[in-house]
Amino acid sequence: MSILVNIHSEQEEKVLLAFLNSLKFDYKAGVVADEEAMQEGIITQYNSEIDAAIADIDAGNFVLHEDVEKLFADRRKTLR
């Protein structure tokens, strides 16, 4: 996954980099974004995630809405 962050000041940059470093994230600073290539990459990733979700549904890997409602109703009963 990629995230583009537009910072507004040097202070914001320092805070963000300190945060990323503290959690040991891998990142690249100073990347010049090619807007069109970036949008194409986002669309490609989005479409592949949709295709994967459809494949999961076709394979029967899903939860019915009724089952989720029952789960939450049962959890409320145990909290009382």
JOZI-V92413 format. One record per residue. N is the residue number from 1. SS is DSSP state (helix for helix, strand for strand, loop for the rest). Layout:
[[N	SS] [N	SS]]
This chain:
[[1	loop] [2	loop] [3	loop] [4	loop] [5	loop] [6	loop] [7	loop] [8	loop] [9	loop] [10	helix] [11	helix] [12	helix] [13	helix] [14	helix] [15	helix] [16	helix] [17	helix] [18	helix] [19	helix] [20	helix] [21	helix] [22	helix] [23	loop] [24	loop] [25	loop] [26	loop] [27	loop] [28	loop] [29	loop] [30	loop] [31	loop] [32	loop] [33	loop] [34	loop] [35	helix] [36	helix] [37	helix] [38	helix] [39	helix] [40	helix] [41	helix] [42	helix] [43	helix] [44	helix] [45	helix] [46	helix] [47	helix] [48	helix] [49	helix] [50	helix] [51	helix] [52	helix] [53	helix] [54	helix] [55	helix] [56	helix] [57	helix] [58	helix] [59	loop] [60	loop] [61	loop] [62	loop] [63	loop] [64	loop] [65	helix] [66	helix] [67	helix] [68	helix] [69	helix] [70	helix] [71	helix] [72	helix] [73	helix] [74	helix] [75	helix] [76	helix] [77	helix] [78	helix] [79	helix] [80	loop]]
